[in-house]
Every structure is written in C-alpha cells, then in structure tokens.
Amino acid sequence: MKTLKAIMIAVLAMVAFAASQARTVGDIFVASTDDALNVIPQNDRAEMLAYLREAGRVVPTETAYGEEAVLLRATDNYLKVRMSCASQIEMLMLTHKRDTVVLVVETVETPAPDSRIMAIDTEGNPLPLEKFFKEPQMKDFVRLPKGTKMKPDEVLKSVRFPLISYTINDSAMTLTARQNLKEFMSTDDYAEIAPYLADSITYRATGTRLKPVR
C-alpha cells in the first residue's frame, strides 16, 4: 500500500491536472463545477479519487449538506459516487475517433428511484443529449399483445408520475433504463398494467451513441 505522502502528492497532482486538462472521468469528477458535485469540495474529491486509485481505499467525506459521500468505483472511463443514502451519480465517458462525450446520470430515491441524465464534454460544458441518447418515454416500455386494439395511452392512463431510473454497466458498456412504477403506484393499479409493461430497456454504446439492444 502506498504511503500517505505518496497519496497526498497524487491529490495535488490531480487537482492541478484536472484544472488544466481532463483525460479521464476522474479528472472531470475533480474539476467539475456542477451543482450536484460541488457539494463535495474539490480537494475532497481529489482525495477520494487518490485513495481509491493509489491505495484501493474507499474514503467517505462529508458533503455541504452533512451527508456522507463515498466514491465506489473509478476507472479511466467510468465513475460511481454515492452522494447520500438516497442518491448517487454515475459518469461514463464514450470516445469515437476525435469525439468524446461524458454521460452523467444522477439518481435519487423519492423513494422510488428516478434519474436525470445529461451529456457534457471533457471541460464540463453541456452537450445536446439527443445527439448521443434518445431518452425513453413511459410508452416505450409498453408491450401490447399482437392483435390487440389497445393503445399505449390506454395502458398508461393511470400513471401520474413516469419514474424511470438509469444504471450503467461499464464492463458491458451498457445503460439500462428501468420503469419504477411498481414502487410508486398502488398494488391494484399496478397489477392492472403490469402485464403490458417491460421492466427495463437496455442500451449499448456504439461509438459515442447509446442504441437499444434488440
């Protein structure tokens, strides 16, 4: 295991490098000025990353809201940080030739999981998400039997809040969208529509785009 001195040198190097040029998701995590990550001071983010990379240690840190944040995984193109007991952020870097995009997924349990996803460049500037990923709507989860006269809107008429969460599998380079209506709707209401709903939709990275797995 590396010494504390070596880790602190790595922390300082990460802060300096992240501020000048980002090459990995970890660099972007440290340099980010996004409100969601700014609840963790930059030096603390660098320390979390250095301990995980250099010593294989998970080091919790306190956020501005008094929550415990933990960096759970960090590779060159993927990062996962638990921001509190009810929220987490995942980041996935996709590269094709000279194009690079970072997809950022923030998931909050409300109490059912609900996610927002955005696309940024390596400097943290927002990019048009639709260029890389077409977000599914609740109707995309509807699976109607052949020959039925029902329409997706009929299946979803009792759905007031379309809760969809995203999770990333960096090993398979996939993103899974999951509908979480069961955790929000009444048992009876969900039982009526459950036979016509898929639980999830999986997307695989092709270059810098995420496309549905058929």
C-alpha positions in Angstrom: 0.0 0.0 0.0 1.3 3.4 -0.9 2.3 5.8 1.8 0.2 8.8 2.9 2.8 11.1 1.4 2.5 9.5 -2.0 -1.3 9.7 -1.8 -1.2 13.4 -0.9 1.2 14.1 -3.8 -1.3 12.3 -6.1 -4.1 14.5 -4.7 -2.2 17.7 -5.5 -1.3 16.4 -9.0 -4.9 15.5 -9.7 -6.2 19.0 -8.7 -3.6 20.7 -10.9 -4.0 18.4 -13.8 -7.8 18.3 -13.6 -7.9 22.1 -13.8 -5.8 22.1 -16.9 -6.8 19.1 -19.0 -9.2 16.2 -18.4 -8.3 12.9 -19.8 -10.3 10.5 -17.6 -13.7 10.6 -15.9 -11.8 11.0 -12.6 -10.3 14.3 -13.9 -13.7 15.6 -14.8 -15.1 14.5 -11.4 -12.4 16.5 -9.6 -12.6 19.6 -11.9 -16.4 19.7 -12.2 -18.3 22.9 -11.2 -21.7 21.2 -11.5 -24.0 22.0 -8.6 -24.6 18.2 -7.9 -20.9 17.6 -7.3 -20.0 21.0 -5.8 -21.5 19.8 -2.5 -18.1 18.0 -2.2 -15.1 20.4 -2.1 -12.7 19.9 -5.0 -9.8 18.9 -2.7 -12.0 16.3 -1.0 -13.0 14.9 -4.4 -9.3 14.6 -5.4 -8.5 12.9 -2.1 -11.3 10.4 -2.6 -10.1 9.6 -6.0 -6.4 9.4 -5.0 -7.1 7.0 -2.1 -9.2 4.7 -4.4 -6.7 4.7 -7.3 -3.5 4.7 -5.3 -4.4 2.6 -2.3 -7.6 0.9 -3.2 -9.3 2.5 -0.2 -12.8 3.9 -0.1 -12.7 7.2 1.9 -16.0 8.7 2.9 -16.3 12.5 3.0 -18.9 14.9 4.3 -20.9 16.9 1.8 -22.1 20.5 2.3 -25.5 19.0 3.3 -23.9 16.9 6.1 -24.4 13.7 4.1 -21.7 11.0 3.7 -20.4 10.7 0.1 -18.4 7.7 -1.0 -16.5 7.1 -4.3 -17.3 3.5 -5.0 -15.6 2.9 -8.4 -13.4 4.8 -10.7 -11.8 3.7 -14.0 -10.5 5.8 -16.9 -14.0 5.9 -18.5 -16.4 5.2 -15.6 -17.1 6.6 -12.1 -19.7 5.9 -9.5 -20.1 8.0 -6.3 -22.8 7.7 -3.7 -23.7 11.2 -2.7 -26.0 10.3 0.2 -28.1 7.3 1.5 -30.7 8.2 -1.2 -28.7 9.5 -4.2 -25.8 8.6 -6.5 -24.0 9.8 -9.6 -22.6 7.7 -12.4 -20.3 9.0 -15.2 -19.5 7.2 -18.4 -17.0 8.5 -21.0 -17.6 7.5 -24.6 -15.0 8.1 -27.3 -15.0 7.6 -31.0 -12.1 8.9 -33.1 -11.8 12.5 -32.0 -15.2 12.8 -30.4 -15.7 12.4 -26.7 -18.8 12.7 -24.6 -19.4 12.1 -20.9 -22.9 10.9 -19.9 -23.8 11.8 -16.3 -26.6 10.0 -14.5 -27.9 11.4 -11.2 -30.3 9.1 -9.4 -32.4 10.0 -6.4 -34.8 7.7 -4.5 -38.1 9.5 -4.0 -38.5 6.8 -2.5 -38.8 5.1 -5.9 -35.6 5.6 -8.0 -35.8 8.4 -10.5 -32.9 9.6 -12.7 -31.9 12.5 -14.8 -29.2 12.2 -17.5 -27.1 14.8 -19.3 -24.2 14.9 -21.7 -21.1 17.0 -21.2 -17.7 17.5 -22.9 -14.4 16.9 -21.1 -14.4 20.5 -19.8 -17.8 20.0 -18.3 -19.8 22.0 -20.9 -23.3 20.7 -21.6 -23.9 19.0 -24.9 -27.2 18.2 -26.6 -28.2 14.8 -25.1 -30.3 13.8 -28.1 -27.2 13.7 -30.2 -26.0 10.7 -28.1 -29.0 9.2 -26.4 -32.7 9.3 -27.0 -34.4 9.2 -23.6 -37.2 6.6 -23.4 -40.7 7.7 -22.5 -43.0 5.5 -20.5 -44.8 4.5 -23.7 -41.6 2.8 -24.8 -42.0 0.3 -22.0 -45.4 -0.8 -23.2 -45.6 -4.2 -24.8 -49.0 -4.9 -26.3 -50.1 -8.4 -27.5 -50.4 -8.9 -31.2 -53.9 -8.2 -32.5 -54.9 -6.1 -29.5 -56.8 -2.9 -30.2 -55.4 -1.2 -27.0 -53.1 1.7 -27.4 -50.2 2.7 -25.1 -52.1 5.7 -23.8 -54.8 3.4 -22.5 -52.3 1.3 -20.6 -50.7 4.4 -19.1 -53.9 6.4 -18.3 -53.5 5.7 -14.5 -49.8 6.7 -14.5 -49.4 10.2 -12.9 -45.6 10.3 -12.4 -43.4 8.4 -15.0 -40.5 7.3 -12.9 -37.5 6.0 -14.9 -34.1 5.3 -13.5 -30.8 4.6 -15.3 -27.9 2.3 -14.3 -24.6 1.9 -16.1 -22.6 -1.3 -16.6 -19.2 -0.1 -17.6 -17.9 -3.6 -18.3 -20.6 -4.3 -20.9 -20.7 -0.6 -21.9 -24.5 -0.6 -21.5 -27.1 1.6 -19.9 -30.3 0.1 -18.5 -33.5 2.2 -18.2 -35.9 0.8 -15.7 -39.5 1.8 -15.0 -40.2 2.0 -11.3 -44.0 2.4 -11.3 -44.4 -0.7 -9.0 -42.7 1.2 -6.2 -44.9 4.2 -6.6 -48.4 3.1 -7.7 -50.9 1.2 -5.6 -50.7 -2.6 -5.8 -54.1 -2.8 -7.5 -53.4 -0.1 -10.1 -50.0 -1.5 -11.0 -51.4 -5.1 -11.2 -53.7 -3.9 -14.0 -51.0 -2.6 -16.2 -48.0 -4.8 -15.3 -48.8 -7.5 -17.9 -48.3 -4.8 -20.6 -45.1 -3.3 -19.4 -41.5 -4.3 -19.8 -39.4 -3.8 -16.6 -36.4 -2.4 -18.5 -34.8 -1.4 -21.7 -31.1 -1.9 -22.3 -28.9 0.4 -24.5 -25.4 -0.4 -25.7 -22.6 2.1 -26.5 -21.7 2.3 -30.2 -19.1 4.9 -30.6 -20.4 7.9 -28.7 -24.1 6.9 -29.0 -26.3 4.6 -26.9 -28.6 2.4 -29.0 -31.3 0.0 -27.8 -30.3 -3.7 -27.7 -32.7 -5.6 -29.9 
